[in-house]
Amino acid sequence: MTSPTSRPASPIDVEDVRERVNAALAGFMDGQSALLGKISPRLAPAADALRDFLLDGGKRLRPAFCYWGWRGAGGPAGGDGIAHAAAALELLQASALVHDDLMDRSDTRRGLPSVHRRFEALHRESGWRGDREQYGASAAVLLGDLLLIWCDELFLRSGLEPAAVLSAKPVFDLMRTEVMVGQYLDVLEPVAGDSADAGALERAQTVLHYKSAKYTIERPLQIGALLAGAGPGLVEAYGAFGLPLGEAFQLRDDLLGVFGDPAVTGKPAGDDLREGKRTLLVAHAMRGLSAADARHLDERLGAPDLATEEVTRLRALVERSGAPGLVERRIEELMRQALGALEAAPLADEQAREVLLALAEAATVRKY
């Protein structure tokens, strides 16, 4: 595998895309905030929360893969249309994160209060009547839904040729279905799955594919390609590159969710253990532990009363199981597959190949 420092993406390659996507999001939110203000001045806190959530300096990974998928298919470097279409993916991501934080009862996102906690605080500080937690949850559901509506609006009104948008729309819609059903399967597993049975690994793999891997890299690449008029050969090649890379990205995230430094992740240490996430890392850990230790991990994972000291003990169990090493080796294997597919892909722009390589390394070579 190429060293992560040997072929870095230049600031022109990556930062320019991020800035263009940020500008597209800011402009879009200007219009949507004005619309909400016309409906009612009481919507100002909602508009402010959505603007803050969208413009908080995220990595913009999905728009970057969409843009360079476009460029690899021969799409021109300039123009606002592709930046707006790619920015729509950030609205979808924001929608998923608002709902995900609520379902996981997360207090923070990127070091800031999660949306439901922000509205709980608004309720408390305003001295309103009723249940503030219910109000926060209701606000998060509705604002997450609003972001989902807006992602469709921004995509369809990107300014690109209508025929190109129509060509990419089925994959855009498929991506949204995949991430929602992947999220549902993720919610289902802790309550209906048996972590010790033979199907646990397969179920974790299914969640990995649909909740994250396809949605993070494969589908954004393919959407960018279709917007540029790519044929089925390149769309398929992007799948061969994007799916294993997306899986490697999520496996790295799973390691960070258990062993990550809060200063890096923006989440409390061991947050995935508190949230009870049944990841592939956890499925491997269950198989590598003694029956008693696996049962203890299974019973305490996501427990409401899980204290910091016990998170540390559960983390030690996961480490002792050998699962982190298995996951690291799987990441390396997936990266070999992805980079081999990228090398063979029939790209129309060699700069796109170089930047996609750098993005692949940035997405998966993250330390914890």
C-alpha positions in Angstrom: 0.0 0.0 0.0 1.3 3.5 -0.8 2.5 5.5 2.2 -0.1 8.1 3.3 2.5 10.8 3.1 4.0 9.9 -0.3 1.3 11.2 -2.6 -0.8 13.8 -0.8 -3.6 15.6 -2.4 -2.6 19.2 -3.0 -4.6 22.0 -1.4 -5.9 22.9 -4.9 -7.2 19.3 -5.3 -9.0 19.0 -2.0 -9.4 22.3 -0.2 -10.9 23.9 -3.3 -13.6 21.3 -3.5 -14.3 21.7 0.3 -14.5 25.4 -0.1 -16.9 25.2 -3.0 -19.1 22.7 -1.2 -19.1 24.9 1.9 -20.1 27.9 -0.3 -22.9 26.0 -1.9 -24.2 24.9 1.5 -23.9 28.4 2.9 -25.8 29.9 0.0 -28.5 27.2 0.2 -28.9 27.8 3.9 -29.2 31.6 3.3 -32.2 30.9 1.1 -33.7 28.2 3.4 -33.2 30.4 6.5 -35.0 33.3 4.8 -37.9 30.9 3.9 -38.2 29.7 7.5 -38.1 33.3 8.7 -41.0 34.2 6.5 -43.0 31.3 7.9 -42.4 32.3 11.5 -39.8 34.1 13.6 -40.0 31.3 16.1 -38.2 29.1 13.6 -35.0 31.1 14.0 -33.5 28.6 16.5 -34.1 25.8 14.1 -32.5 27.7 11.2 -29.5 28.5 13.3 -29.1 24.9 14.5 -29.2 23.6 11.0 -26.7 26.2 9.7 -24.3 25.4 12.6 -24.6 21.7 12.0 -24.0 21.9 8.3 -21.2 24.5 8.4 -19.2 23.1 11.3 -16.2 22.2 9.2 -16.8 18.5 8.5 -14.5 16.5 6.2 -16.9 16.7 3.2 -15.7 13.2 2.3 -18.8 12.2 0.3 -18.9 15.4 -1.8 -15.2 15.0 -2.5 -15.7 11.5 -3.8 -18.7 12.7 -5.9 -16.7 15.6 -7.4 -13.7 13.4 -8.2 -16.0 10.7 -9.6 -17.3 13.5 -11.9 -13.8 14.5 -12.8 -12.7 10.9 -13.5 -15.6 10.6 -15.9 -14.5 13.7 -17.8 -16.6 16.3 -16.1 -15.0 19.8 -16.2 -13.2 21.3 -13.2 -15.2 24.5 -13.2 -18.9 25.4 -12.7 -21.1 25.6 -9.7 -23.5 22.8 -10.7 -21.3 19.8 -9.6 -20.5 21.6 -6.3 -24.2 22.0 -5.6 -25.0 18.4 -6.5 -22.2 17.2 -4.3 -23.2 19.4 -1.5 -26.6 17.7 -1.5 -24.8 14.6 -0.1 -23.8 16.7 3.0 -27.5 17.4 3.6 -28.2 13.7 3.5 -25.3 13.0 5.8 -26.5 15.7 8.2 -30.0 14.2 8.3 -28.6 10.8 9.1 -26.3 12.2 11.8 -29.1 14.1 13.5 -31.2 11.0 13.7 -28.3 8.7 14.5 -27.3 10.9 17.5 -30.9 10.7 18.8 -31.1 7.0 18.4 -27.7 6.5 20.1 -28.5 9.0 22.8 -25.3 10.8 22.0 -24.6 14.0 23.9 -22.1 15.4 21.4 -21.2 15.5 17.7 -17.8 16.8 16.6 -17.2 18.2 20.1 -20.5 20.2 20.1 -23.9 19.3 21.6 -25.9 17.0 19.4 -29.1 18.5 17.9 -31.5 16.9 20.4 -29.4 18.0 23.3 -29.3 21.5 21.9 -33.0 21.7 21.9 -33.3 20.2 25.3 -31.1 23.0 26.5 -33.2 25.6 24.7 -36.3 24.2 26.4 -34.6 24.4 29.8 -33.1 27.8 29.4 -36.5 29.2 28.1 -38.4 27.9 31.1 -40.9 26.1 28.9 -43.4 23.6 30.2 -43.6 19.9 29.4 -40.9 17.3 29.0 -37.7 18.8 27.7 -36.2 15.5 26.5 -39.3 14.7 24.5 -39.1 18.2 23.0 -35.5 17.7 22.1 -36.2 14.4 20.5 -39.2 15.7 18.5 -37.1 18.7 17.3 -34.3 16.3 16.1 -36.7 14.0 14.3 -38.4 16.9 12.4 -35.1 18.8 11.6 -33.5 15.6 10.4 -36.5 15.0 8.1 -36.2 18.6 6.9 -32.6 18.0 5.9 -33.6 14.9 4.1 -36.2 16.9 2.1 -33.6 19.6 1.4 -31.0 17.2 0.1 -33.4 16.2 -2.7 -34.2 19.8 -3.4 -30.6 20.9 -3.7 -29.7 17.9 -5.9 -32.6 18.5 -8.3 -31.8 22.2 -8.5 -28.1 22.0 -8.8 -28.0 23.7 -12.1 -26.6 20.7 -14.0 -28.3 19.5 -17.2 -31.7 18.0 -16.4 -30.9 14.9 -18.4 -27.7 14.3 -16.4 -29.5 14.8 -13.1 -32.2 12.4 -14.2 -29.5 9.8 -15.1 -28.0 10.0 -11.7 -31.2 10.3 -9.7 -32.0 6.5 -9.5 -28.6 5.9 -7.8 -29.1 8.9 -5.5 -32.5 7.4 -4.5 -31.0 4.0 -4.1 -28.3 5.4 -1.8 -30.9 7.0 0.4 -32.9 3.7 0.7 -29.7 1.8 1.4 -28.6 4.0 4.3 -32.0 4.1 5.9 -32.5 0.3 5.8 -28.9 -0.2 6.9 -29.6 2.1 9.9 -32.7 0.1 10.7 -30.8 -3.2 10.7 -28.2 -1.5 13.0 -31.0 -0.6 15.4 -32.5 -4.1 15.1 -29.4 -6.1 15.9 -29.0 -5.1 19.6 -32.6 -6.1 20.4 -33.1 -9.1 18.1 -29.7 -10.5 17.2 -27.7 -13.1 19.1 -24.1 -12.0 19.2 -22.9 -15.5 19.8 -24.6 -17.2 16.9 -23.0 -18.0 13.6 -24.9 -15.3 11.7 -23.7 -12.4 13.8 -20.6 -11.7 11.6 -22.7 -11.8 8.4 -25.3 -9.5 9.9 -22.6 -7.1 11.0 -21.2 -7.2 7.5 -24.6 -6.4 6.0 -25.0 -3.3 8.2 -21.5 -2.3 7.3 -22.2 -2.4 3.6 -25.5 -0.6 3.6 -25.3 1.8 6.5 -21.8 3.1 5.6 -19.7 1.5 2.9 -21.9 2.1 -0.1 -23.2 5.4 1.1 -19.9 6.9 2.0 -17.8 6.2 -1.1 -19.3 3.9 -3.8 -22.6 5.7 -4.4 -21.1 9.3 -4.3 -18.5 8.2 -6.9 -21.1 6.6 -9.1 -23.4 9.7 -8.8 -20.6 11.9 -9.9 -19.8 9.7 -12.8 -23.4 9.6 -14.0 -23.8 13.3 -13.7 -20.8 13.6 -16.1 -22.4 11.1 -18.5 -20.3 8.1 -17.7 -21.1 4.7 -19.2 -21.6 1.4 -17.3 -17.9 0.4 -17.5 -16.7 3.3 -15.3 -19.8 3.1 -13.0 -18.9 -0.6 -12.4 -15.2 0.2 -11.9 -16.1 2.9 -9.3 -18.1 0.2 -7.5 -15.1 -2.2 -7.5 -13.0 0.6 -6.0 -15.6 2.3 -3.7 -17.2 -0.6 -1.9 -14.1 -2.1 -0.4 -12.8 1.3 0.4 -16.0 2.3 2.1 -15.9 -0.9 4.1 -12.3 -0.1 5.1 -13.3 3.4 6.1 -16.1 2.1 8.4 -13.9 -0.5 9.9 -11.4 2.3 10.8 -14.3 4.2 12.3 -15.3 1.2 14.3 -11.8 1.0 15.8 -11.9 4.8 16.5 -15.3 4.3 18.2 -13.8 2.0 20.8 -10.2 3.1 21.0 -10.3 6.7 19.6 -8.9 9.8 21.3 -11.8 12.2 22.1 -9.6 15.1 20.9 -9.5 13.4 17.5 -13.0 11.9 17.2 -15.0 14.7 19.0 -16.8 11.9 20.9 -16.3 10.5 24.4 -13.7 7.7 24.7 -15.3 4.3 24.0 -18.5 5.9 22.7 -19.5 2.9 20.6 -19.4 0.7 23.7 -21.7 3.1 25.5 -24.1 3.2 22.5 -24.1 -0.6 22.2 -23.0 -0.7 18.6 -22.8 -4.3 17.3 -20.1 -3.7 14.8 -17.9 -6.2 13.0 -15.2 -5.4 15.6 -17.6 -6.5 18.3 -18.7 -9.6 16.4 -15.1 -10.7 16.1 -14.5 -9.9 19.8 -17.4 -12.2 20.8 -15.8 -15.0 18.9 -12.4 -14.5 20.3 -13.3 -14.3 24.0 -14.1 -17.1 26.5 -17.8 -17.9 26.9 -17.9 -16.0 30.2 -16.2 -12.9 28.9 -18.3 -12.9 25.7 -21.4 -13.1 27.8 -20.2 -10.2 29.9 -19.4 -8.1 26.9 -22.8 -8.9 25.3 -24.7 -8.1 28.5 -23.0 -4.8 29.3 -22.6 -3.4 25.8 -24.8 -0.3 25.6 -26.1 -0.7 29.2 -27.7 2.6 30.4 -25.6 2.5 33.6 -22.3 1.9 32.0 -19.7 3.9 33.9 -16.3 5.1 32.6 -14.4 2.5 34.5 -16.5 -0.3 33.0 -16.0 1.2 29.5 -12.3 0.8 30.1 -12.8 -2.8 31.1 -14.9 -3.6 28.1 -12.3 -2.0 25.8 -9.7 -4.2 27.4 -11.9 -7.3 26.6 -12.2 -6.2 23.0 -8.4 -5.8 22.8 -7.7 -9.1 24.5 -10.0 -10.9 22.0 -7.6 -10.2 19.1 -10.4 -8.5 17.2 -8.5 -5.2 16.6 -5.7 -7.1 14.8 -8.3 -9.0 12.7 -9.9 -5.7 11.7 -6.6 -4.0 10.9 -5.7 -6.9 8.6 -9.1 -6.7 7.0 -8.5 -3.0 6.3 -5.2 -3.8 4.7 -6.8 -6.5 2.5 -9.7 -4.2 1.5 -7.3 -1.4 0.6 -5.3 -3.7 -1.7 -8.6 -4.6 -3.5 -9.7 -1.0 -3.7 -6.4 0.4 -5.0 -6.0 -2.4 -7.5 -9.5 -1.5 -8.8 -8.6 2.2 -9.0 -5.4 1.4 -10.9 -7.4 -0.6 -13.5 -10.4 1.9 -13.7 -10.9 3.6 -17.1 -10.7 7.2 -15.9 -10.8 10.0 -18.3 -8.6 12.2 -16.1 -5.3 11.0 -14.5 -5.4 13.8 -11.9 -8.6 12.3 -10.7 -6.8 8.9 -10.2 -4.1 10.6 -8.1 -6.6 12.5 -5.9 -8.8 9.5 -5.4 -5.7 7.6 -4.2 -5.0 10.4 -1.7 -8.6 10.5 -0.6 -8.6 6.7 -0.1 -5.5 6.9 2.1 -6.9 9.9 4.1 -10.1 8.0 4.7 -8.6 4.9 6.1 -5.2 5.7 7.6 -6.6 7.5 10.6 -4.9 7.0 14.0 -6.5 6.4 17.4 
